[in-house]
Amino acid sequence: MIIEQRTYELKPGSLPEFLAGYEAEGLPLQKEALGRLIGYFIAEVGELNRIVQLWGFDSYEDRISRRAALSANPQWRSFLGRTASMVVRQRNELLTPASFSPIR
């Protein structure tokens, strides 16, 4: 298993609007294509206006094919077009669980 951690920094003040739109429209599209949402988090202290998503995949190849399917979805591209202006920065990391990790 690999875990993709996606961190988004949003423009100040846009978090409530982004979350509402994502929950109503973006999340169902991502869950259908990507499958395994492990967690979705909002920063409360430190660097604010940040969202962290954790998605689980069976392998790197599984991630590639699922992400390609999502990217090919016209509804997803439309959603991105409406929300892209709220995102200041994005960072992606692929993580592999250690042998003792409770998430495997």
C-alpha positions in Angstrom: 0.0 0.0 0.0 1.0 3.6 -0.6 -0.6 6.7 0.8 -0.7 9.9 -1.2 -0.7 13.0 1.0 -2.0 16.0 -0.8 -1.6 19.4 1.0 -3.4 22.5 -0.3 -2.8 26.0 0.8 -5.9 28.2 0.1 -6.3 31.9 -0.1 -7.3 33.4 3.2 -11.0 33.5 3.6 -11.7 30.9 1.0 -11.7 27.8 3.2 -15.5 27.6 4.0 -16.4 28.1 0.3 -13.9 25.5 -0.8 -15.0 22.9 1.7 -18.7 23.4 0.9 -18.1 22.9 -2.8 -15.7 20.0 -2.3 -18.0 18.1 0.0 -21.0 18.6 -2.3 -19.3 18.0 -5.7 -15.6 17.2 -5.6 -15.5 14.5 -2.9 -18.1 12.2 -4.5 -16.2 12.4 -7.8 -12.9 11.6 -6.1 -14.3 8.8 -4.0 -15.7 7.2 -7.1 -12.4 7.3 -9.0 -9.8 7.0 -6.2 -11.7 4.8 -3.8 -9.9 4.8 -0.5 -10.1 8.1 1.4 -8.1 7.7 4.6 -8.5 11.2 6.0 -9.3 14.8 5.3 -8.0 17.4 7.6 -8.0 21.2 8.2 -5.1 23.0 9.9 -6.2 24.7 13.1 -2.9 26.0 14.3 0.4 26.8 12.7 0.2 27.3 8.9 -3.5 28.1 8.5 -5.8 27.9 5.4 -4.4 24.4 4.7 -6.2 21.2 3.8 -4.5 17.8 4.0 -6.0 14.7 2.2 -4.7 11.2 2.6 -5.6 8.6 -0.1 -4.7 5.0 -0.1 -3.7 2.9 -3.1 -2.7 -0.7 -3.6 0.4 0.3 -5.6 1.9 3.1 -7.6 0.3 1.6 -10.7 -3.1 1.6 -9.0 -2.6 5.3 -8.2 -1.6 6.2 -11.7 -4.7 4.5 -13.3 -7.1 5.9 -10.7 -5.7 9.4 -11.0 -5.9 9.2 -14.8 -9.5 8.1 -14.7 -10.3 11.1 -12.4 -8.4 13.5 -14.6 -10.4 12.3 -17.7 -13.7 13.0 -16.0 -15.3 16.2 -17.4 -17.2 16.8 -14.2 -13.9 16.8 -12.2 -12.3 19.1 -14.7 -15.2 21.5 -14.3 -15.0 21.4 -10.6 -11.3 22.1 -10.7 -12.0 25.1 -13.0 -14.3 26.6 -10.4 -12.0 26.0 -7.4 -8.5 26.5 -8.9 -8.5 30.2 -8.1 -8.8 29.4 -4.4 -5.6 27.3 -4.3 -2.3 29.1 -3.7 0.0 26.1 -3.5 -0.2 22.3 -3.6 2.2 19.7 -2.4 2.0 15.9 -3.0 3.9 13.2 -1.3 3.7 9.4 -1.7 4.2 7.6 1.6 4.9 3.9 2.3 3.9 2.6 5.8 6.7 1.4 8.1 6.4 -2.3 9.1 4.8 -1.3 12.5 2.4 1.3 11.1 -1.2 0.7 12.1 -2.2 1.8 8.6 -0.9 -0.8 6.2 
